[in-house]
Amino acid sequence: MNANQPKNLSRRDLLKLGAVGTLGAVGAKILLPGSQTAAAPEKAVLHAQAVEHAAHTALGPSSCGCDLSTANLHAADEMNPTRFLTAFDYGKVSQLPDGRTLREYELVGEDKEIEVAGGVKFAAWTYNGFVPGPTLRATEGDVVRVKFINNGAHPHSIHFHGIHPANMDGLEAIPTGGSFTYEFTAEPFGLHLYHCHTMPLKRHIHKGLYGAFIVDPKTPRPRATEMVMVMNGFDLDQDSENEFYTVNGVAFWFNEHPIEIKTGERVRVYLVNITEFDLINSLHLHANLFHYYPTGTSLTPREYTDTIVLGQGERGILEFEYKTPGRYMFHAHQSEFAELGWMGFFNVGAVNL
């Protein structure tokens, strides 16, 4: 091999390169959506930029001028990771003749290029144009009716976690231009999810076809500030390794757009892991602990901790509050994930008395 020819670098080799900050200032040729394989120099620059950006933003909003800044990302869009936190879709509500509540939703499968970090594009498959798809919410015992319209270029489906009849399980793919209506009773209460279940599964999931599905208990949980966090990853060059890790779809977003809460405020996080290509994902809360409810199907917490580890498809509810004002970090407790986009902050303000 020519001594000047770049060798193939593993993802972890690239992280080592990025850690010294030598490539971050290079004018990166960002990977084009749909490209099959990236040349090693392009991939090295992309990773190095991500790591340098994380280092600059770890203690506050970015002032480094890195290409990955998300300051204006999605400014004109209907949805961004902050809006997604509290964007609960309760459906079109009506009453059935037997007195039960009917909730009707519409999910449209469509191919769409999305921005997963400032200037970094990904050719996604989406529900309703965004990754993750909308957070559907109902109450235990409601009848849920979801019309799925497939406008994408490939067959897709929707598989809901929870209890439902076999013919509503989403194992039959809906062809391009087709539609299907899923209908079932929302049960049990808890935090569930939905995703495409068309083969090959890993491709349909990593491309973005997933979302959270909350079923509330009939007696509501105690009042809290509620938010949804969906942990995911993005494989830009289709080598079955993620280049970015995010919460709610955009790397580094909550570094530069901290979540505003108040001291003494009960916070309830609906946490879902749908990361493809990695065995586990995790969340660590700095300077605090949370009560953890696995799958949310019990009203009694299982543990009081500051770190939770989840396999793909696992989810749970976190409840906590902060006693003192300040800026508190949260992130994946896999350092690589944090360096490649999965970290953020809570801005905790004092309550005005």
Stockholm file with secondary structure:
# STOCKHOLM 1.0

chainA/1-353         MNANQPKNLSRRDLLKLGAVGTLGAVGAKILLPGSQTAAAPEKAVLHAQAVEHAAHTALGPSSCGCDLSTANLHAADEMNPTRFLTAFDYGKVSQLPDGRTLREYELVGEDKEIEVAGGVKFAAWTYNGFVPGPTLRATEGDVVRVKFINNGAHPHSIHFHGIHPANMDGLEAIPTGGSFTYEFTAEPFGLHLYHCHTMPLKRHIHKGLYGAFIVDPKTPRPRATEMVMVMNGFDLDQDSENEFYTVNGVAFWFNEHPIEIKTGERVRVYLVNITEFDLINSLHLHANLFHYYPTGTSLTPREYTDTIVLGQGERGILEFEYKTPGRYMFHAHQSEFAELGWMGFFNVGAVNL
#=GR chainA/1-353 SS CCTTSCCCCCHHHHHHHHHTTSSTTSCCCCCCTTCSCCCHHHHHHHHHHHHHHHHHHTTSSCCSCCTTCCTTTTTTSSCCHHHHHTCEECCEEEECTTSCEEEEEEEEEEEEEEEEETTEEEEEEEETTBSSCCEEEEETTCEEEEEEEECSSSCBCCEESSSCCGGGSCCSCBCTTCEEEEEEECCSSEEEEEECCCSSHHHHHHTTCEEEEEEECSSCCCCCEEEEEEEEEECSSSSSSCSEEEETTCTTHHHHSCEEEETTCCEEEEEEECCSSSSEEEEEETTCCEEEEETTCCSSCSEEESEEEEETTCEEEEEECCSSCEEEEEECSSHHHHHTTCEEEEEEECCCC
#=GC SS_cons         CCTTSCCCCCHHHHHHHHHTTSSTTSCCCCCCTTCSCCCHHHHHHHHHHHHHHHHHHTTSSCCSCCTTCCTTTTTTSSCCHHHHHTCEECCEEEECTTSCEEEEEEEEEEEEEEEEETTEEEEEEEETTBSSCCEEEEETTCEEEEEEEECSSSCBCCEESSSCCGGGSCCSCBCTTCEEEEEEECCSSEEEEEECCCSSHHHHHHTTCEEEEEEECSSCCCCCEEEEEEEEEECSSSSSSCSEEEETTCTTHHHHSCEEEETTCCEEEEEEECCSSSSEEEEEETTCCEEEEETTCCSSCSEEESEEEEETTCEEEEEECCSSCEEEEEECSSHHHHHTTCEEEEEEECCCC
//
